[in-house]
Structure formats: C-alpha cells, structure tokens
Amino acid sequence: MHVSCRELCDPPLRVLGVSQRRRLVSLHDTDRGQHDNGRSARVEVVPGIRLSVLRSRWNSVRSMTHGTPVHLPGPFETLPTRLDGPTLIVPTVLGDERGFFCETYRRSEFLRLGIEEEMVQDNHSRSRRGVVRGMHFQIGRGAAKLVRCARGAVFDVVLDLRRGSPTFGDWEGFELTDDNMHTVYVPVGFAHGFCVTGELADVVYKQDRYYSDVTERGIHYDDPDIGIEWPVPVAELKASERDAAAPRLRDVADELPFEYLGV
C-alpha cells in the first residue's frame, strides 16, 4: 500500500539546524565520573589511525606516567562536516597488545554533542564489494540514524531533503571503516546510503524510530540532478530492485515532509 508523504506528515515536519540543537553540557557531569572510575588511560584516536599506532601511543602514555591512570578528554569528539545537521563522530580507542576497546554509543555523551534523540532499534547489514544501498529515508515522523562500519569499508552518503534548506539536494560523503571507527549521525530530514569499497562490509546502525515498510522511501542513488560521486563506477554498483526503481528527487520534492527552520 502506498501512502503519500503528505498523508503521513501534515503539516510538514519542521527540522532544526544543528546549531539550534546544541546544548552546553559540563565536561564534568556526574556520568563522566562514573566512566573514568580511575581505571586506565584513554588514548584519543585521530582520523584514520591504525591499531599499531594506538598500541605505540598506549605504551608511550604508560611509560610517561609510570602506570598512573591518566584521564584524557573523551570518549567522543566530532570532525567538521560541510552540511549543517549531520555529525561525524570519532570515538576514543583504548589499545594494547591484546587488541582494543572503545565505546560506540553513550547517550549522555551524545547529548553533549547535540544529538538528543533516544535510539530504539539496532540494525546490521552485510554487503559485498560494489553493493549500493540507498538513498533511504522515512516519512511521517522520520528517523534519525547513527551509522558506522564494524567490518571492512564503505563510502557513506547523506542527502539534504529539507525543503527551504540552502543545501537542499546537496550530498556529503564519508569514509567509514573498521580502522577509523567513525560514526555518522544522520538527522531527520536527510536521506542515507552507502556503497561497499572493500571486499565485504558490515554496517551497523541505530535509529530513533522503529522501521516501517509503510513509511520507507528512497531517492535514486544515481540521480543526475544530485550527482553523488560514488568511488565505485556506477555501472558496477549492485542495487536492489527497489533501490534501482527509486524516483529522482525532482519527482518527489513537493511531497517531502521535511521543512528547514534555519539557524
């Protein structure tokens, strides 16, 4: 059964810019103390850092402090994005000769970053090289997502669908890998998709609304008006029948329920 965007969201859903969602939260909140707990040093990750580098930095911290616990800022930081709304999140990674450990989600810390949604569903997909999934979004209330690549590597894309936004129809891409451990926050009002650039990729993501096939929608991943620059040749991308038949943005723009409120 097809239900139009208008039927499920009238009046249009008003979507805030990221600057309106920011909240100033003390770096010394009560939950932070519980996280530290005086147990071990945090080694702060940098973009693209590999486990061998983490091990080296971990050993250096232990050597400099003679084993005394050191508490560095964390456990999450952000990197700048071109589009207003999405957030690229970098976790703090603890590594030693055994391997590594990192938190991938902590609600209190994500609130500090301005991500206020409460996530209610986890999803896990596995895809082979060249598979493209997208560009997906949910109408009605919409659904925010937190997306990361737990295995392999993908090129992850967000697309601005907020009517009235100065970047409406613009996209931004991020490399997500099991090395950099980055997470992308996809707010309501954005479509999301990815293609696999390695041999195999496991993508895991949270969302703040339960999935419903009734409200699932898509924009064609190769819409020429959008011009997403996939790192895999378009002729080699492998899409589902549903994604291959998705409409162009211009054909559904007037039905989109998302409205940009500005900064």
Secondary structure per residue as TSV (DSSP state, phi and psi in degrees):
chain	resnum	aa	ss	phi	psi
A	1	M	-	360.0	131.4
A	2	H	-	-96.9	129.1
A	3	V	-	-121.2	127.8
A	4	S	-	-72.1	159.9
A	5	C	H	-59.0	-41.3
A	6	R	H	-62.6	-38.3
A	7	E	H	-65.0	-32.7
A	8	L	H	-93.7	-11.9
A	9	C	S	-150.1	87.1
A	10	D	S	-137.8	113.5
A	11	P	S	-76.6	173.1
A	12	P	-	-59.0	146.9
A	13	L	E	-71.6	125.0
A	14	R	E	-90.1	126.3
A	15	V	E	-114.1	124.5
A	16	L	-	-77.1	150.5
A	17	G	-	-75.6	164.5
A	18	V	H	-64.1	-34.7
A	19	S	H	-65.7	-24.7
A	20	Q	H	-79.9	-19.1
A	21	R	H	-93.3	-12.2
A	22	R	-	-63.8	140.6
A	23	R	-	-129.4	135.2
A	24	L	-	-83.1	112.4
A	25	V	-	-119.4	134.0
A	26	S	-	-60.5	139.4
A	27	L	T	-70.6	-9.2
A	28	H	T	-116.3	44.9
A	29	D	-	-70.6	167.5
A	30	T	H	-63.5	-34.0
A	31	D	H	-70.4	-28.7
A	32	R	H	-61.7	-40.2
A	33	G	H	-61.0	-37.5
A	34	Q	H	-65.9	-34.1
A	35	H	H	-70.0	-41.6
A	36	D	H	-65.0	-62.8
A	37	N	T	57.2	12.8
A	38	G	T	62.3	28.2
A	39	R	-	-92.0	-54.6
A	40	S	-	-156.7	162.1
A	41	A	-	-71.5	148.5
A	42	R	-	-98.3	133.2
A	43	V	-	-103.7	114.8
A	44	E	-	-77.0	128.1
A	45	V	-	-79.8	149.6
A	46	V	-	-118.9	158.4
A	47	P	T	-53.3	129.5
A	48	G	T	78.3	5.3
A	49	I	-	-66.6	143.5
A	50	R	-	-105.1	163.1
A	51	L	H	-60.2	-36.4
A	52	S	H	-61.3	-37.4
A	53	V	H	-69.5	-40.3
A	54	L	H	-59.5	-42.5
A	55	R	H	-60.5	-42.8
A	56	S	H	-63.0	-44.7
A	57	R	H	-67.6	-36.6
A	58	W	H	-61.3	-46.4
A	59	N	H	-64.6	-35.5
A	60	S	H	-65.6	-42.5
A	61	V	H	-61.7	-45.7
A	62	R	H	-61.8	-39.6
A	63	S	H	-67.4	-44.4
A	64	M	H	-67.5	-31.6
A	65	T	H	-102.5	3.1
A	66	H	T	53.9	38.2
A	67	G	T	84.7	-2.9
A	68	T	-	-71.9	133.5
A	69	P	-	-57.5	135.6
A	70	V	-	-121.8	134.2
A	71	H	-	-112.2	107.3
A	72	L	-	-97.3	157.6
A	73	P	S	-58.2	144.9
A	74	G	-	163.7	-163.0
A	75	P	S	-87.7	3.3
A	76	F	E	-134.5	142.0
A	77	E	E	-130.6	171.2
A	78	T	E	-123.6	153.7
A	79	L	E	-109.7	151.4
A	80	P	-	-66.0	145.4
A	81	T	-	-122.1	154.4
A	82	R	S	-75.5	-40.4
A	83	L	S	-84.7	142.7
A	84	D	S	-82.1	118.4
A	85	G	S	133.6	-66.2
A	86	P	-	-62.9	152.5
A	87	T	E	-133.1	135.4
A	88	L	E	-102.5	117.8
A	89	I	E	-110.0	134.0
A	90	V	E	-115.8	122.6
A	91	P	E	-84.3	160.5
A	92	T	-	-85.0	132.6
A	93	V	E	-115.9	129.9
A	94	L	E	-99.2	122.2
A	95	G	E	-132.6	144.5
A	96	D	E	-149.8	-165.0
A	97	E	T	-64.7	-16.9
A	98	R	T	-83.8	-25.3
A	99	G	E	146.5	-134.8
A	100	F	E	-148.8	167.0
A	101	F	E	-144.2	140.8
A	102	C	E	-152.9	151.4
A	103	E	-	-81.4	138.5
A	104	T	S	-107.0	-15.5
A	105	Y	-	-158.1	133.8
A	106	R	-	-146.8	113.8
A	107	R	H	-55.7	-43.6
A	108	S	H	-61.9	-37.1
A	109	E	H	-74.4	-35.2
A	110	F	H	-69.7	-30.9
A	111	L	H	-61.3	-39.2
A	112	R	H	-61.4	-30.8
A	113	L	T	-85.3	-0.9
A	114	G	T	92.6	9.9
A	115	I	-	-99.6	102.9
A	116	E	-	-96.7	-14.3
A	117	E	-	-66.2	146.8
A	118	E	-	-97.4	120.5
A	119	M	-	-80.3	135.5
A	120	V	-	-122.0	-8.0
A	121	Q	E	-144.6	136.4
A	122	D	E	-109.0	141.1
A	123	N	E	-131.4	152.7
A	124	H	E	-141.2	122.1
A	125	S	E	-122.6	147.6
A	126	R	E	-122.0	132.5
A	127	S	E	-142.1	151.7
A	128	R	E	-96.7	171.2
A	129	R	T	-51.7	133.8
A	130	G	T	88.2	-10.3
A	131	V	B	-68.9	134.7
A	132	V	E	-118.7	135.3
A	133	R	E	-127.5	119.4
A	134	G	E	143.6	177.9
A	135	M	E	-96.2	114.8
A	136	H	E	-101.1	148.9
A	137	F	E	-158.7	164.5
A	138	Q	E	-115.5	137.6
A	139	I	-	-89.6	-166.5
A	140	G	T	70.5	-127.0
A	141	R	T	-68.5	-22.5
A	142	G	-	81.3	179.0
A	143	A	-	-150.9	122.6
A	144	A	-	-82.9	152.3
A	145	K	E	-135.3	153.0
A	146	L	E	-121.4	115.7
A	147	V	E	-118.7	134.0
A	148	R	E	-145.6	162.8
A	149	C	E	-108.0	111.9
A	150	A	E	-85.9	-16.5
A	151	R	E	-151.5	131.3
A	152	G	S	83.3	-147.7
A	153	A	E	-149.9	140.5
A	154	V	E	-137.6	158.5
A	155	F	E	-102.8	113.0
A	156	D	E	-102.3	135.2
A	157	V	E	-129.2	137.7
A	158	V	E	-117.4	148.1
A	159	L	E	-133.4	125.4
A	160	D	E	-76.1	118.1
A	161	L	-	-114.6	15.7
A	162	R	-	-83.4	112.5
A	163	R	B	-61.7	133.1
A	164	G	T	90.8	-7.3
A	165	S	-	-72.7	139.3
A	166	P	T	-64.3	-14.9
A	167	T	T	-114.5	23.5
A	168	F	T	-55.7	129.8
A	169	G	T	83.5	-1.4
A	170	D	-	-88.2	152.5
A	171	W	E	-125.2	162.4
A	172	E	E	-143.9	138.8
A	173	G	E	-116.8	149.5
A	174	F	E	-136.2	141.5
A	175	E	E	-87.4	117.3
A	176	L	E	-111.5	126.8
A	177	T	E	-139.9	166.6
A	178	D	T	-76.9	-3.5
A	179	D	T	-87.8	-50.9
A	180	N	T	-82.1	-20.7
A	181	M	-	58.6	24.3
A	182	H	-	-70.4	152.0
A	183	T	E	-122.6	138.7
A	184	V	E	-106.9	127.4
A	185	Y	E	-90.6	121.2
A	186	V	E	-109.9	104.1
A	187	P	-	-76.2	165.9
A	188	V	T	-57.2	138.6
A	189	G	T	101.8	1.9
A	190	F	E	-126.2	140.9
A	191	A	E	-87.2	157.6
A	192	H	E	-136.1	145.2
A	193	G	E	-162.8	170.2
A	194	F	E	-156.5	160.6
A	195	C	E	-129.8	150.7
A	196	V	E	-88.1	126.2
A	197	T	-	-104.6	-12.0
A	198	G	S	-104.2	-167.7
A	199	E	S	-70.7	-35.9
A	200	L	E	-153.8	144.8
A	201	A	E	-142.2	135.5
A	202	D	E	-106.1	116.8
A	203	V	E	-107.7	127.2
A	204	V	E	-120.2	140.7
A	205	Y	E	-152.4	148.3
A	206	K	E	-101.8	155.2
A	207	Q	E	-143.9	155.6
A	208	D	S	-95.2	6.0
A	209	R	S	-139.1	146.6
A	210	Y	-	-67.6	140.9
A	211	Y	-	-65.5	141.5
A	212	S	-	-141.0	127.0
A	213	D	T	-63.6	-25.9
A	214	V	T	-66.1	-34.7
A	215	T	T	-101.4	-1.2
A	216	E	E	-70.9	132.4
A	217	R	E	-137.5	170.0
A	218	G	E	-153.3	157.9
A	219	I	-	-117.9	141.3
A	220	H	-	-60.4	133.1
A	221	Y	T	-66.6	-18.2
A	222	D	T	-117.0	33.2
A	223	D	-	-61.9	117.9
A	224	P	T	-65.6	-23.8
A	225	D	T	-72.2	-23.9
A	226	I	T	-91.8	-46.3
A	227	G	-	69.9	44.5
A	228	I	-	-62.2	130.2
A	229	E	-	-94.8	80.4
A	230	W	-	-66.7	140.6
A	231	P	S	-72.9	-13.2
A	232	V	S	-102.3	134.9
A	233	P	-	-51.7	136.2
A	234	V	G	-56.4	-36.7
A	235	A	G	-64.1	-20.8
A	236	E	G	-97.9	-5.4
A	237	L	-	-71.4	140.1
A	238	K	B	-112.7	111.5
A	239	A	-	-114.9	158.5
A	240	S	-	-70.7	164.0
A	241	E	H	-60.0	-39.4
A	242	R	H	-64.5	-45.7
A	243	D	H	-67.0	-37.0
A	244	A	H	-66.5	-24.4
A	245	A	T	-99.2	5.6
A	246	A	-	-64.7	149.1
A	247	P	-	-76.2	166.2
A	248	R	-	-79.4	157.2
A	249	L	H	-59.0	-41.7
A	250	R	H	-60.8	-25.0
A	251	D	H	-81.4	-16.7
A	252	V	H	-125.5	3.2
A	253	A	G	-56.2	-40.7
A	254	D	G	-71.0	-17.3
A	255	E	G	-93.4	-10.8
A	256	L	-	-63.2	134.1
A	257	P	-	-89.1	3.7
A	258	F	E	-98.0	130.5
A	259	E	E	-124.5	129.9
A	260	Y	E	-80.9	132.5
A	261	L	-	-99.7	-7.3
A	262	G	-	85.2	-174.9
A	263	V	-	-104.2	360.0
